[in-house]
């Protein structure tokens, strides 16, 4: 956008916003931002927009790597003048319990604050477990490599079983600890160990032991740990399934993943749904909006 301004003495974002309309405009305005700017914008709109969309906020946070999250938090602060953690906390507890910016100058303090608070389509109803999970996921450094200790994975699987299916009620903090402190590779190994030990999938255990936005957050982390491409392929299918299309989801996923792992998403989509992603998008969209999304998805080989 800076090159465009230098060449034409115009702001590209402003020009696009005045000349385009509808879903084509939404997709294009998101695309012209840099990747962290896209994530920050989606999060701000999801948490503070006219329609709260906690599914979108959860997806963006729980599908990013620790290094991506650190850069994204800085971009959010620079673009919107407040901490992302602050907006998450305020969304949970409401304006009457706002967390003032100067009171929590670091992510670690936000996480400490969350740990000692009292327990208690578009998703707008939020619970305390969701807030604690996301603050921890944003604040705790995690290993990003592929190495896994099988014995440690088995220990975590046993801990999750004791915290959930083995007892009456659920120890949410045990789930938060394992899901936010472990790498994706380790968490995928935990899921494998859980199935080996208890002949039941960890995903089914999460579904039976948790609910609401807390369940959504755990499942997003787990599914992305096992296969980000499969997670996003499923999200795209759900966005275009049945009557009507969730263009918000379609735009968000296509635009944010186009430069990341779209080829893998396309392969997973075709494998699971027996049709190409491009064909599905072509049948659910039209006009310049369709043309633009298909240009991001790319031709099938």
N, C-alpha and C positions, 0 to 999 in steps of 0.2 A: 504493500500500500504506500510506503514511503517513496518508492520509485515512481509510482503513478502520480503522486502529488508533485514530485520534482519535475516530471515531464509535462504534466497538464495543468498544474497549479489548481488542482481540485482534489477533494477528499473522495477516494474510491468508495468507501463505506457509505458516505452520504449520497453519492450519485446513485449507487445501486438501490439504496433505500427509497429514493424518490422515483426511480424509473421502473422498478420491478414490483410485483405484487404477489400475494398468496403464498403458497408453499414454495414456489420457485424463489421468491424473495427470501423466505426464511432459510432455505438451504444455502443460498448464495451468500447471505450475510454471515452465516456461521462459517462457511468455507474460507472466506477471505481472511479470517483471523488465524493467528498461529495456533498450533495444537494446544498449548497450555491456555491460551486465551479462549479457545473454544470450550475447553473443560470448565474454566472459571465462569464463563457466561452461562453455560448450561446449568451449573450449580446455583448461581445467583437467581436465575429465572425460576428454577425448580423450588428453591427455598423461599423466595421473596416475591414471586410473580403473583398475578391475579389468581392463578390456579396452582396450588401447591402440588408438586409431583415428586413425592418421595421415592418412587421407583426409579426415576431418572437420576436423582441425586445419589441414591444407593448404588446404582449401576456405575456411574462415573467414578465414585470413590473406590468401590470394592473391586473394580476391574483394572486398576492402575497399580504399577509397581511402586515400591517405597520411594525410589529416586524421582519418579514422575510426580508423586504426591507432594514431595517437598517443593518442587518447582511450581506446581499448580497452586499451592498455598500462597507462595510469594506473589504469583500473578493475581490471585484473588484479592489479596491485601492491596496491591498496587492499583488494581482496576476499580475496586469498589470501596476502598477506604475502611475496611473492617476485616477482622479475622474470619475465616471460614468456620472455625470452631465456635466462634461467637454466634454466628447465624444458625448453626446446627442446634446449639443449646437453647437459643431463644425460640426456635421452631418447636422444641420439645416442651419448654416450660412456659411459653407465652410472654407477652410484653411486660406483664406485671412482675416477672422475675428476671429481668434482663441482666446479662453479665456485662459489666462495663469493660470497655476495651483496655483501660489502663490497669485493671485489676488482675488480668491474666496475660502478661506480656509474652509468654512462651507456650508452645504446644504442650510441653510436659506439665505445666500447671493446669492447663485445660483438662488434661487426662486425669491428674490428681483430683481435681474438682469433681469430675464425673464419677470417679470410683467411690467417693464418700457422700454422694447425694443419696437421699432416701430411695430404696428400690420400689419400686412399685411395678390391569387396566390402569387409572391414576390413583395412587394411594396418597391420602392427605392426613390420615389419622396416625399419629406417631406415639411410640411408647418409649419408656426410659431405657430399656435394654438396647433399642436401636441407637439412641444417642451415645450410650457408653461404648457400644461396639464401634461406631464410626469414629468417635474421638480417639479411641485406642488405636484403631487402624490407621488413622492419620498421624498419630504421635509416636508410635513405637517403631524403631528401626528393625528391619527384617533382612535376613540373608536372601539374596536374589539368585544364587547359583543352583546347580542341579544336584549337588551332593546331598545324600540323605543317610541318616543313621537308622537302620531298621529297628534296632532295639528301642531307640527313643520314640520312634513312630508307634510301636506297639504299646509303650507306656502311655502315650497320649491317648491312644484308642481306649485303653482300659480306664483312663481318667474320665473320658467322655461318657463311657458306659456307666460308670459309677455316678456321674453327675446327672445322668438322664434316665435311661431305660431301667436301670437297676433300682432306682429309688422312687419314692412318692414325691412328686414335684420335680422341679428342674433347678439345678445350680447354674444359673445363667453365667455367673462369673467364671466358672471353669470353661464354659464354651467360649466366652470372650477371650480368655487368656490363651487358649490353644489356637483359636482362629486368627488372632491378631499378632501373636508373637512368633508364629512359625512361617517358614517360607512356603511358597506354593508347592514346590516339589515335596517338601516334608508333609504338608497337609494332604496331598494326593496319596502319599504313602500311608498316612494315618487312615484314610478312607479304605485303602486296601487291607490294612491290618484289622480294621474294625470288621470288615466283611469276613475275613479269615477267622477271627476269634469268635464272632457271634452270629455268623451266617445271616447277616442283615446289613443292608447298606447304611452308611453314615447319613446319606441324604434322607432316607426314610426315618431314621432316628431323629434328625433335626425337625422333620415335618411333624412327627408325633409328639415331640417334647416342647416345641416352641410354636409361636403364632405371630401374626401381624407383621409389623415392620422389622421386628427382631429376627423372625424366621426368614424374611426376605433378605436381610443383610447376610445372615449366615449362609444361606443357599447361594447367594451371588458369589461370595468369597470361595465357597467350596467348588462350585461349578467352574469358575474361572481358574482355580488351582488345577483342576483336572483337565480342562480344555477350554481356553478362551474362545477359540474359533467355534466350537460346538455351542458354547453359551450364546454367542452373538448370532449364530445361524438360527437358533431357536427363538431368540428375541425378534429377529426379522420375520420369521414365519408367523409368530403370534401377532405381530403388527399388521400382517396382511391377511390373516385368517378370517373367514366368515364375512358377514356383511360389513362394509366399510373398512377403512384403513386407518391405522393410527399413524398419521403422517409425522407427528412429533417424534415417535420412536424411530420410524423409518429414516427420517432426516438425521436424527442424532447418531444412529449407529452407522449409517453409510458415510456420513461426513467425517466422523471421528475415527473410523477404522480404515478409511480408503488408503491411507499412507502407512498403515501399520501391519495388518494381517488379512486384508481383503481376499487374497488368493486362497488362504486357508479357510476362511469363512465360506467362500463360494464352494470349495470342495466339500466341506461338511454339509452345507445346505443341499447340494446335489445328492450326496450319499444318503442323507436322512429322508429327504422329501421327494426324491426321484424326478426333480426338475431343476433347471438352472435358476439361480437367483436373478439373473438378468431377465429371464422369461417371466418370473413372478412379478418383478417390479414393472415390467412393461405392461402387464395385464392390469395392474392396480393403479397406474398413474397415467398422465397424459401431457401433451404439449411440451413446452420448454422445461417444465419441472421433470418430466420423464427423461427428456434428453440429457439434462444435467446429471441426474442420479445415475443413469446408465454410463455416462462418461466417467464417473467416479468408480463405479463397479468394474468397468472394463469388459472387453469382449471375452466370451468363452473360447477357450483354446480347443 
